[in-house]
């Protein structure tokens, strides 16, 4: 399912206009992104938790040349599904 399909399905389920659902979906994604940029976690009970993980600097190897490369430290967004979602996926 992509974003457009999500909007259409949500509009059909809720009887809201597609444009209103699209605005809501965009606003939710923007708020999640803004929270992660600030370093906050976004916890949605029974769905999951968005967070930012720190990746340490490391030395890697270029597989083509064999040359070592320094990879700088960085932050990476992460998501962990709630137990309810995992159980729902495994029950079907």
N, CA, C and O atoms as a printed pandas DataFrame, in Angstrom:
     atom_number atom_name residue_name chain_id  residue_number  x_coord  y_coord  z_coord
0              1         N          UNK        A               1    0.855   -1.173    0.000
1              2        CA          UNK        A               1    0.000    0.000    0.000
2              3         C          UNK        A               1    0.901    1.236    0.000
3              4         O          UNK        A               1    1.848    1.332    0.781
4              5         N          UNK        A               2    0.589    2.165   -0.881
5              6        CA          UNK        A               2    1.338    3.413   -0.891
6              7         C          UNK        A               2    0.479    4.519   -0.261
7              8         O          UNK        A               2   -0.634    4.268    0.202
8              9         N          UNK        A               3    1.011    5.731   -0.253
9             10        CA          UNK        A               3    0.321    6.842    0.413
10            11         C          UNK        A               3   -1.047    7.108   -0.214
11            12         O          UNK        A               3   -2.026    7.320    0.502
12            13         N          UNK        A               4   -1.121    7.098   -1.531
13            14        CA          UNK        A               4   -2.382    7.359   -2.220
14            15         C          UNK        A               4   -3.426    6.300   -1.860
15            16         O          UNK        A               4   -4.581    6.632   -1.593
16            17         N          UNK        A               5   -3.027    5.047   -1.852
17            18        CA          UNK        A               5   -3.945    3.964   -1.491
18            19         C          UNK        A               5   -4.387    4.083   -0.036
19            20         O          UNK        A               5   -5.542    3.800    0.285
20            21         N          UNK        A               6   -3.484    4.496    0.843
21            22        CA          UNK        A               6   -3.823    4.708    2.252
22            23         C          UNK        A               6   -4.882    5.801    2.386
23            24         O          UNK        A               6   -5.840    5.653    3.145
24            25         N          UNK        A               7   -4.710    6.881    1.658
25            26        CA          UNK        A               7   -5.662    7.990    1.715
26            27         C          UNK        A               7   -7.031    7.549    1.196
27            28         O          UNK        A               7   -8.053    7.864    1.807
28            29         N          UNK        A               8   -7.060    6.835    0.092
29            30        CA          UNK        A               8   -8.327    6.373   -0.481
30            31         C          UNK        A               8   -9.035    5.419    0.479
31            32         O          UNK        A               8  -10.240    5.544    0.701
32            33         N          UNK        A               9   -8.291    4.462    1.053
33            34        CA          UNK        A               9   -8.889    3.492    1.979
34            35         C          UNK        A               9   -9.405    4.170    3.240
35            36         O          UNK        A               9  -10.482    3.831    3.731
36            37         N          UNK        A              10   -8.647    5.126    3.767
37            38        CA          UNK        A              10   -9.070    5.836    4.974
38            39         C          UNK        A              10  -10.293    6.695    4.699
39            40         O          UNK        A              10  -11.203    6.759    5.526
40            41         N          UNK        A              11  -10.328    7.355    3.553
41            42        CA          UNK        A              11  -11.488    8.169    3.191
42            43         C          UNK        A              11  -12.730    7.294    3.065
43            44         O          UNK        A              11  -13.807    7.687    3.512
44            45         N          UNK        A              12  -12.597    6.132    2.472
45            46        CA          UNK        A              12  -13.737    5.226    2.315
46            47         C          UNK        A              12  -14.230    4.714    3.663
47            48         O          UNK        A              12  -15.435    4.576    3.875
48            49         N          UNK        A              13  -13.309    4.434    4.567
49            50        CA          UNK        A              13  -13.671    3.898    5.881
50            51         C          UNK        A              13  -14.314    4.953    6.772
51            52         O          UNK        A              13  -15.174    4.631    7.592
52            53         N          UNK        A              14  -13.910    6.198    6.622
53            54        CA          UNK        A              14  -14.355    7.255    7.538
54            55         C          UNK        A              14  -15.404    8.192    6.958
55            56         O          UNK        A              14  -15.966    9.004    7.692
56            57         N          UNK        A              15  -15.679    8.104    5.673
57            58        CA          UNK        A              15  -16.590    9.028    4.989
58            59         C          UNK        A              15  -16.092   10.463    4.985
59            60         O          UNK        A              15  -16.887   11.387    4.807
60            61         N          UNK        A              16  -14.783   10.674    5.178
61            62        CA          UNK        A              16  -14.192   12.001    5.031
62            63         C          UNK        A              16  -13.801   12.182    3.569
63            64         O          UNK        A              16  -13.643   11.208    2.832
64            65         N          UNK        A              17  -13.648   13.428    3.161
65            66        CA          UNK        A              17  -13.190   13.719    1.808
66            67         C          UNK        A              17  -11.715   13.322    1.679
67            68         O          UNK        A              17  -10.946   13.443    2.633
68            69         N          UNK        A              18  -11.333   12.849    0.491
69            70        CA          UNK        A              18   -9.939   12.443    0.269
70            71         C          UNK        A              18   -8.974   13.599    0.536
71            72         O          UNK        A              18   -7.898   13.379    1.092
72            73         N          UNK        A              19   -9.334   14.811    0.156
73            74        CA          UNK        A              19   -8.434   15.959    0.369
74            75         C          UNK        A              19   -8.222   16.211    1.858
75            76         O          UNK        A              19   -7.127   16.597    2.270
76            77         N          UNK        A              20   -9.269   15.996    2.676
77            78        CA          UNK        A              20   -9.141   16.185    4.116
78            79         C          UNK        A              20   -8.266   15.092    4.737
79            80         O          UNK        A              20   -7.453   15.361    5.622
80            81         N          UNK        A              21   -8.444   13.874    4.267
81            82        CA          UNK        A              21   -7.619   12.766    4.764
82            83         C          UNK        A              21   -6.164   12.988    4.369
83            84         O          UNK        A              21   -5.257   12.729    5.161
84            85         N          UNK        A              22   -5.937   13.468    3.143
85            86        CA          UNK        A              22   -4.559   13.736    2.696
86            87         C          UNK        A              22   -3.902   14.802    3.567
87            88         O          UNK        A              22   -2.733   14.669    3.929
88            89         N          UNK        A              23   -4.640   15.858    3.906
89            90        CA          UNK        A              23   -4.099   16.895    4.786
90            91         C          UNK        A              23   -3.748   16.317    6.152
91            92         O          UNK        A              23   -2.708   16.647    6.722
92            93         N          UNK        A              24   -4.616   15.456    6.676
93            94        CA          UNK        A              24   -4.367   14.847    7.983
94            95         C          UNK        A              24   -3.148   13.932    7.939
95            96         O          UNK        A              24   -2.306   13.976    8.836
96            97         N          UNK        A              25   -3.049   13.106    6.902
97            98        CA          UNK        A              25   -1.905   12.186    6.776
98            99         C          UNK        A              25   -0.611   12.982    6.648
99           100         O          UNK        A              25    0.382   12.665    7.302
100          101         N          UNK        A              26   -0.620   14.004    5.816
101          102        CA          UNK        A              26    0.575   14.846    5.659
102          103         C          UNK        A              26    0.960   15.504    6.983
103          104         O          UNK        A              26    2.141   15.580    7.323
104          105         N          UNK        A              27   -0.038   15.979    7.727
105          106        CA          UNK        A              27    0.237   16.629    9.016
106          107         C          UNK        A              27    0.832   15.645   10.015
107          108         O          UNK        A              27    1.751   15.994   10.756
108          109         N          UNK        A              28    0.320   14.423   10.042
109          110        CA          UNK        A              28    0.851   13.406   10.956
110          111         C          UNK        A              28    2.309   13.098   10.612
111          112         O          UNK        A              28    3.164   13.067   11.497
112          113         N          UNK        A              29    2.587   12.874    9.337
113          114        CA          UNK        A              29    3.966   12.580    8.923
114          115         C          UNK        A              29    4.902   13.740    9.246
115          116         O          UNK        A              29    6.037   13.530    9.676
116          117         N          UNK        A              30    4.422   14.965    9.038
117          118        CA          UNK        A              30    5.246   16.139    9.326
118          119         C          UNK        A              30    5.545   16.245   10.823
119          120         O          UNK        A              30    6.669   16.567   11.207
120          121         N          UNK        A              31    4.559   15.980   11.660
121          122        CA          UNK        A              31    4.765   16.056   13.108
122          123         C          UNK        A              31    5.723   14.964   13.587
123          124         O          UNK        A              31    6.553   15.209   14.463
124          125         N          UNK        A              32    5.612   13.771   13.020
125          126        CA          UNK        A              32    6.549   12.695   13.378
126          127         C          UNK        A              32    7.965   13.100   12.984
127          128         O          UNK        A              32    8.902   12.938   13.767
128          129         N          UNK        A              33    8.121   13.625   11.777
129          130        CA          UNK        A              33    9.440   14.060   11.310
130          131         C          UNK        A              33   10.000   15.166   12.192
131          132         O          UNK        A              33   11.172   15.126   12.569
132          133         N          UNK        A              34    9.174   16.156   12.526
133          134        CA          UNK        A              34    9.633   17.264   13.379
134          135         C          UNK        A              34   10.081   16.762   14.744
135          136         O          UNK        A              34   11.088   17.232   15.273
136          137         N          UNK        A              35    9.353   15.819   15.317
137          138        CA          UNK        A              35    9.732   15.271   16.619
138          139         C          UNK        A              35   11.066   14.536   16.525
139          140         O          UNK        A              35   11.904   14.671   17.416
140          141         N          UNK        A              36   11.274   13.768   15.471
141          142        CA          UNK        A              36   12.531   13.037   15.305
142          143         C          UNK        A              36   13.698   13.987   15.089
143          144         O          UNK        A              36   14.795   13.742   15.590
144          145         N          UNK        A              37   13.476   15.062   14.353
145          146        CA          UNK        A              37   14.532   16.063   14.139
146          147         C          UNK        A              37   14.972   16.658   15.472
147          148         O          UNK        A              37   16.155   16.929   15.674
148          149         N          UNK        A              38   14.020   16.860   16.382
149          150        CA          UNK        A              38   14.338   17.401   17.710
150          151         C          UNK        A              38   14.957   16.344   18.623
151          152         O          UNK        A              38   15.426   16.670   19.714
152          153         N          UNK        A              39   14.965   15.088   18.192
153          154        CA          UNK        A              39   15.532   14.023   19.010
154          155         C          UNK        A              39   14.515   13.348   19.906
155          156         O          UNK        A              39   14.880   12.525   20.745
156          157         N          UNK        A              40   13.241   13.684   19.741
157          158        CA          UNK        A              40   12.185   13.074   20.550
158          159         C          UNK        A              40   11.751   11.736   19.955
159          160         O          UNK        A              40   11.980   11.456   18.778
160          161         N          UNK        A              41   11.122   10.921   20.793
161          162        CA          UNK        A              41   10.506    9.685   20.330
162          163         C          UNK        A              41    9.025    9.942   20.101
163          164         O          UNK        A              41    8.436   10.810   20.745
164          165         N          UNK        A              42    8.426    9.194   19.188
165          166        CA          UNK        A              42    6.985    9.259   18.961
166          167         C          UNK        A              42    6.454    7.858   19.227
167          168         O          UNK        A              42    6.728    6.922   18.476
168          169         N          UNK        A              43    5.692    7.729   20.307
169          170        CA          UNK        A              43    5.157    6.435   20.707
170          171         C          UNK        A              43    3.659    6.414   20.449
171          172         O          UNK        A              43    2.914    7.207   21.024
172          173         N          UNK        A              44    3.220    5.511   19.588
173          174        CA          UNK        A              44    1.807    5.359   19.278
174          175         C          UNK        A              44    1.381    4.005   19.844
175          176         O          UNK        A              44    1.675    2.969   19.248
176          177         N          UNK        A              45    0.691    4.002   20.990
177          178        CA          UNK        A              45    0.317    2.741   21.628
178          179         C          UNK        A              45   -0.436    1.822   20.668
179          180         O          UNK        A              45   -1.257    2.274   19.869
180          181         N          UNK        A              46   -0.150    0.567   20.760
181          182        CA          UNK        A              46   -0.701   -0.521   19.947
182          183         C          UNK        A              46   -0.305   -0.434   18.470
183          184         O          UNK        A              46   -0.817   -1.199   17.654
184          185         N          UNK        A              47    0.600    0.487   18.115
185          186        CA          UNK        A              47    1.131    0.531   16.752
186          187         C          UNK        A              47    2.646    0.428   16.737
187          188         O          UNK        A              47    3.198   -0.467   16.097
188          189         N          UNK        A              48    3.333    1.342   17.443
189          190        CA          UNK        A              48    4.783    1.267   17.466
190          191         C          UNK        A              48    5.427    2.551   17.938
191          192         O          UNK        A              48    4.758    3.491   18.367
192          193         N          UNK        A              49    6.764    2.564   17.844
193          194        CA          UNK        A              49    7.537    3.698   18.350
194          195         C          UNK        A              49    8.566    4.125   17.313
195          196         O          UNK        A              49    9.362    3.316   16.837
196          197         N          UNK        A              50    8.536    5.419   16.969
197          198        CA          UNK        A              50    9.544    6.030   16.117
198          199         C          UNK        A              50   10.615    6.617   17.027
199          200         O          UNK        A              50   10.295    7.220   18.051
200          201         N          UNK        A              51   11.886    6.446   16.659
201          202        CA          UNK        A              51   12.973    6.999   17.456
202          203         C          UNK        A              51   14.158    7.310   16.546
203          204         O          UNK        A              51   14.151    6.999   15.355
204          205         N          UNK        A              52   15.171    7.930   17.138
205          206        CA          UNK        A              52   16.410    8.224   16.416
206          207         C          UNK        A              52   17.529    7.448   17.099
207          208         O          UNK        A              52   17.693    7.522   18.316
208          209         N          UNK        A              53   18.292    6.706   16.312
209          210        CA          UNK        A              53   19.411    5.936   16.840
210          211         C          UNK        A              53   20.716    6.578   16.397
211          212         O          UNK        A              53   20.854    7.053   15.269
212          213         N          UNK        A              54   21.662    6.578   17.315
213          214        CA          UNK        A              54   22.999    7.101   17.022
214          215         C          UNK        A              54   23.846    5.981   16.426
215          216         O          UNK        A              54   23.957    4.905   17.015
216          217         N          UNK        A              55   24.438    6.226   15.270
217          218        CA          UNK        A              55   25.344    5.276   14.640
218          219         C          UNK        A              55   26.767    5.796   14.839
219          220         O          UNK        A              55   27.086    6.913   14.431
220          221         N          UNK        A              56   27.603    5.003   15.452
221          222        CA          UNK        A              56   28.977    5.417   15.735
222          223         C          UNK        A              56   29.816    5.454   14.455
223          224         O          UNK        A              56   29.519    4.764   13.480
224          225         N          UNK        A              57   30.853    6.260   14.481
225          226        CA          UNK        A              57   31.798    6.298   13.367
226          227         C          UNK        A              57   32.480    4.934   13.280
227          228         O          UNK        A              57   32.688    4.262   14.290
228          229         N          UNK        A              58   32.822    4.540   12.060
229          230        CA          UNK        A              58   33.445    3.238   11.893
230          231         C          UNK        A              58   34.324    3.229   10.654
231          232         O          UNK        A              58   34.282    4.143    9.830
232          233         N          UNK        A              59   35.112    2.187   10.546
233          234        CA          UNK        A              59   35.941    1.991    9.366
234          235         C          UNK        A              59   35.305    0.878    8.545
235          236         O          UNK        A              59   35.020   -0.202    9.061
236          237         N          UNK        A              60   35.087    1.153    7.262
237          238        CA          UNK        A              60   34.493    0.166    6.365
238          239         C          UNK        A              60   35.474   -0.120    5.244
239          240         O          UNK        A              60   36.509    0.535    5.121
240          241         N          UNK        A              61   35.132   -1.114    4.423
241          242        CA          UNK        A              61   36.009   -1.481    3.311
242          243         C          UNK        A              61   35.214   -1.411    2.023
243          244         O          UNK        A              61   34.106   -1.941    1.937
244          245         N          UNK        A              62   35.785   -0.750    1.016
245          246        CA          UNK        A              62   35.178   -0.708   -0.304
246          247         C          UNK        A              62   35.339   -2.091   -0.936
247          248         O          UNK        A              62   36.467   -2.534   -1.147
248          249         N          UNK        A              63   34.234   -2.785   -1.243
249          250        CA          UNK        A              63   34.351   -4.149   -1.756
250          251         C          UNK        A              63   34.983   -4.233   -3.142
251          252         O          UNK        A              63   35.537   -5.275   -3.494
252          253         N          UNK        A              64   34.916   -3.170   -3.936
253          254        CA          UNK        A              64   35.515   -3.207   -5.272
254          255         C          UNK        A              64   37.022   -3.035   -5.242
255          256         O          UNK        A              64   37.755   -3.743   -5.932
256          257         N          UNK        A              65   37.481   -2.071   -4.422
257          258        CA          UNK        A              65   38.912   -1.774   -4.418
258          259         C          UNK        A              65   39.642   -2.353   -3.210
259          260         O          UNK        A              65   40.869   -2.456   -3.221
260          261         N          UNK        A              66   38.909   -2.729   -2.178
261          262        CA          UNK        A              66   39.540   -3.223   -0.969
262          263         C          UNK        A              66   40.061   -2.106   -0.083
263          264         O          UNK        A              66   40.605   -2.367    0.990
264          265         N          UNK        A              67   39.901   -0.877   -0.515
265          266        CA          UNK        A              67   40.380    0.292    0.222
266          267         C          UNK        A              67   39.512    0.524    1.463
267          268         O          UNK        A              67   38.293    0.356    1.415
268          269         N          UNK        A              68   40.148    0.910    2.570
269          270        CA          UNK        A              68   39.381    1.223    3.777
270          271         C          UNK        A              68   38.852    2.652    3.683
271          272         O          UNK        A              68   39.499    3.544    3.135
272          273         N          UNK        A              69   37.663    2.835    4.232
273          274        CA          UNK        A              69   36.982    4.120    4.171
274          275         C          UNK        A              69   36.462    4.447    5.559
275          276         O          UNK        A              69   35.909    3.585    6.241
276          277         N          UNK        A              70   36.640    5.702    5.977
277          278        CA          UNK        A              70   36.094    6.139    7.255
278          279         C          UNK        A              70   34.638    6.568    7.056
279          280         O          UNK        A              70   34.346    7.442    6.239
280          281         N          UNK        A              71   33.734    5.946    7.810
281          282        CA          UNK        A              71   32.318    6.306    7.760
282          283         C          UNK        A              71   32.032    7.155    8.991
283          284         O          UNK        A              71   32.225    6.688   10.113
284          285         N          UNK        A              72   31.575    8.396    8.807
285          286        CA          UNK        A              72   31.354    9.272    9.960
286          287         C          UNK        A              72   30.143    8.846   10.792
287          288         O          UNK        A              72   29.276    8.115   10.313
288          289         N          UNK        A              73   30.096    9.302   12.021
289          290        CA          UNK        A              73   28.944    9.042   12.893
290          291         C          UNK        A              73   27.725    9.732   12.298
291          292         O          UNK        A              73   27.838   10.766   11.639
292          293         N          UNK        A              74   26.554    9.141   12.542
293          294        CA          UNK        A              74   25.328    9.760   12.038
294          295         C          UNK        A              74   24.142    9.329   12.884
295          296         O          UNK        A              74   24.236    8.418   13.708
296          297         N          UNK        A              75   23.032   10.001   12.662
297          298        CA          UNK        A              75   21.779    9.640   13.311
298          299         C          UNK        A              75   20.901    8.977   12.266
299          300         O          UNK        A              75   20.898    9.382   11.104
300          301         N          UNK        A              76   20.154    7.957   12.674
301          302        CA          UNK        A              76   19.286    7.250   11.747
302          303         C          UNK        A              76   17.910    7.060   12.370
303          304         O          UNK        A              76   17.808    6.656   13.528
304          305         N          UNK        A              77   16.846    7.348   11.613
305          306        CA          UNK        A              77   15.511    7.103   12.142
306          307         C          UNK        A              77   15.264    5.602   12.262
307          308         O          UNK        A              77   15.773    4.812   11.467
308          309         N          UNK        A              78   14.477    5.220   13.266
309          310        CA          UNK        A              78   14.181    3.808   13.491
310          311         C          UNK        A              78   12.706    3.667   13.872
311          312         O          UNK        A              78   12.085    4.610   14.363
312          313         N          UNK        A              79   12.167    2.487   13.638
313          314        CA          UNK        A              79   10.788    2.210   14.019
314          315         C          UNK        A              79   10.716    0.803   14.579
315          316         O          UNK        A              79   11.288   -0.132   14.018
316          317         N          UNK        A              80   10.007    0.661   15.692
317          318        CA          UNK        A              80    9.798   -0.653   16.292
318          319         C          UNK        A              80    8.295   -0.868   16.432
319          320         O          UNK        A              80    7.605   -0.091   17.092
320          321         N          UNK        A              81    7.796   -1.929   15.804
321          322        CA          UNK        A              81    6.374   -2.229   15.879
322          323         C          UNK        A              81    5.978   -2.696   17.264
323          324         O          UNK        A              81    6.758   -3.343   17.962
324          325         N          UNK        A              82    4.762   -2.364   17.655
325          326        CA          UNK        A              82    4.208   -2.801   18.935
326          327         C          UNK        A              82    3.853   -4.286   18.850
327          328         O          UNK        A              82    3.672   -4.841   17.766
328          329         N          UNK        A              83    3.761   -4.903   20.011
329          330        CA          UNK        A              83    3.426   -6.322   20.082
330          331         C          UNK        A              83    2.088   -6.617   19.407
331          332         O          UNK        A              83    1.941   -7.658   18.766
332          333         N          UNK        A              84    1.118   -5.725   19.539
333          334        CA          UNK        A              84   -0.201   -5.935   18.936
334          335         C          UNK        A              84   -0.106   -6.065   17.418
335          336         O          UNK        A              84   -0.803   -6.888   16.825
336          337         N          UNK        A              85    0.742   -5.266   16.788
337          338        CA          UNK        A              85    0.899   -5.341   15.327
338          339         C          UNK        A              85    1.604   -6.638   14.959
339          340         O          UNK        A              85    1.195   -7.321   14.020
340          341         N          UNK        A              86    2.649   -6.979   15.684
341          342        CA          UNK        A              86    3.363   -8.227   15.411
342          343         C          UNK        A              86    2.436   -9.427   15.560
343          344         O          UNK        A              86    2.462  -10.340   14.735
344          345         N          UNK        A              87    1.620   -9.427   16.605
345          346        CA          UNK        A              87    0.682  -10.537   16.814
346          347         C          UNK        A              87   -0.353  -10.589   15.698
347          348         O          UNK        A              87   -0.704  -11.676   15.237
348          349         N          UNK        A              88   -0.851   -9.430   15.252
349          350        CA          UNK        A              88   -1.844   -9.390   14.173
350          351         C          UNK        A              88   -1.270   -9.951   12.877
351          352         O          UNK        A              88   -1.950  -10.692   12.167
352          353         N          UNK        A              89   -0.040   -9.607   12.571
353          354        CA          UNK        A              89    0.608  -10.084   11.356
354          355         C          UNK        A              89    0.811  -11.599   11.424
355          356         O          UNK        A              89    0.613  -12.296   10.429
356          357         N          UNK        A              90    1.201  -12.103   12.578
357          358        CA          UNK        A              90    1.479  -13.523   12.718
358          359         C          UNK        A              90    0.238  -14.390   12.879
359          360         O          UNK        A              90    0.324  -15.612   12.765
360          361         N          UNK        A              91   -0.919  -13.775   13.145
361          362        CA          UNK        A              91   -2.126  -14.562   13.358
362          363         C          UNK        A              91   -2.842  -14.879   12.056
363          364         O          UNK        A              91   -3.771  -15.686   12.046
364          365         N          UNK        A              92   -2.426  -14.261   10.958
365          366        CA          UNK        A              92   -3.118  -14.480    9.679
366          367         C          UNK        A              92   -2.274  -15.170    8.674
367          368         O          UNK        A              92   -2.724  -15.419    7.556
